[in-house]
Amino acid sequence: MGKKKKQYYIIVKGYDPGLYKQWHGDDGAAVQVQGYSNPIYKGFYTLEDAVLWMRQLGENTLANIPSELEELLSSTEIKQTKGQIHAEIVKTMLEAGKIVIYTDGGADPNPGAGGYGIVLCFNEHRKELSGGVRLTTNNRMELLACIEGLKAVKTDTHELVLFSDSKYVVDNIAGGHAKRWQANGWIRGKKHKVKNVDLWGQLLALCEKYNVEFRWLKGHAGIPDNERCDVLATRAIQQKNLPSDVSYENGTTQTNVLPLFSD
């Protein structure tokens, strides 16, 4: 009996992402990935296997897939909610011994009183953290949530996965932009000064200490721990007698020093 051939090829990143039913030829998958920098693709015997593989890639990787792959992910035969898919992915991470961190932060109004919420998960253990300041910005609270979440981890021997709904944070860390800004004296592009240098500096230092992967997820999409972080952040904002984000209020956020949060 001859070797069974794969029937489907999924290209998530390539010249023309999509679903292909052959590898070779002008209409095949091969020409879409050969010579492409860091393509993401795989061949499958069944569409179910293809969908299960895509679900493991994470929402950040799947953010810009074509409509035909979106439809495949939501096909009635193997349909699951995004929350269920996410839960499966996180379960696999936890079973592999990874620490999973959810973060959220915001200010109301922006600028205004700020708060952050954090949920840490490891095996069956779970921990919640939150805090706030009297005057700050959305982006500063998103950064601070990540910083405080990583600082709460007491071991550097485990892999960490940090979920945030802030593209400002995830894209600039995962894409390497923040590290390039730092190497360039905190200048973005040719002449634009980077904002929130005090917090970016702390976050990059923690990324050097830990083996951490940043993943973006859509906010308010039915993922319980992300929703919980939003609740924690909102409650923190509503507290009375919040401390000061001294760096922000004193206009010293451009200095690469630790910010002081004081009464």
Rosetta blueprint (number, residue, H / E / L):
1 M L
2 G L
3 K L
4 K L
5 K L
6 K L
7 Q L
8 Y E
9 Y E
10 I E
11 I E
12 V E
13 K E
14 G L
15 Y L
16 D L
17 P L
18 G E
19 L E
20 Y E
21 K L
22 Q L
23 W L
24 H L
25 G L
26 D L
27 D L
28 G L
29 A L
30 A H
31 V H
32 Q H
33 V H
34 Q L
35 G L
36 Y L
37 S L
38 N L
39 P L
40 I E
41 Y E
42 K E
43 G E
44 F E
45 Y L
46 T L
47 L H
48 E H
49 D H
50 A H
51 V H
52 L H
53 W H
54 M H
55 R H
56 Q L
57 L L
58 G L
59 E L
60 N L
61 T L
62 L L
63 A L
64 N L
65 I L
66 P L
67 S H
68 E H
69 L H
70 E H
71 E H
72 L H
73 L H
74 S L
75 S L
76 T H
77 E H
78 I H
79 K L
80 Q L
81 T L
82 K H
83 G H
84 Q H
85 I H
86 H H
87 A H
88 E H
89 I H
90 V H
91 K H
92 T H
93 M H
94 L H
95 E H
96 A L
97 G L
98 K L
99 I E
100 V E
101 I E
102 Y E
103 T E
104 D E
105 G E
106 G E
107 A E
108 D E
109 P L
110 N L
111 P L
112 G E
113 A E
114 G E
115 G E
116 Y E
117 G E
118 I E
119 V E
120 L E
121 C E
122 F E
123 N L
124 E L
125 H E
126 R E
127 K E
128 E E
129 L E
130 S E
131 G E
132 G E
133 V E
134 R E
135 L E
136 T E
137 T L
138 N H
139 N H
140 R H
141 M H
142 E H
143 L H
144 L H
145 A H
146 C H
147 I H
148 E H
149 G H
150 L H
151 K H
152 A L
153 V L
154 K L
155 T L
156 D L
157 T L
158 H L
159 E E
160 L E
161 V E
162 L E
163 F E
164 S E
165 D L
166 S L
167 K H
168 Y H
169 V H
170 V H
171 D H
172 N H
173 I H
174 A H
175 G L
176 G L
177 H H
178 A H
179 K H
180 R H
181 W H
182 Q H
183 A H
184 N L
185 G L
186 W L
187 I E
188 R E
189 G L
190 K L
191 K L
192 H E
193 K E
194 V L
195 K L
196 N L
197 V H
198 D H
199 L H
200 W H
201 G H
202 Q H
203 L H
204 L H
205 A H
206 L H
207 C H
208 E H
209 K H
210 Y L
211 N E
212 V E
213 E E
214 F E
215 R E
216 W E
217 L L
218 K L
219 G L
220 H L
221 A L
222 G L
223 I L
224 P H
225 D H
226 N H
227 E H
228 R H
229 C H
230 D H
231 V H
232 L H
233 A H
234 T H
235 R H
236 A H
237 I H
238 Q L
239 Q L
240 K L
241 N L
242 L L
243 P L
244 S E
245 D E
246 V H
247 S H
248 Y H
249 E H
250 N L
251 G L
252 T L
253 T L
254 Q L
255 T L
256 N L
257 V L
258 L L
259 P L
260 L L
261 F E
262 S E
263 D L
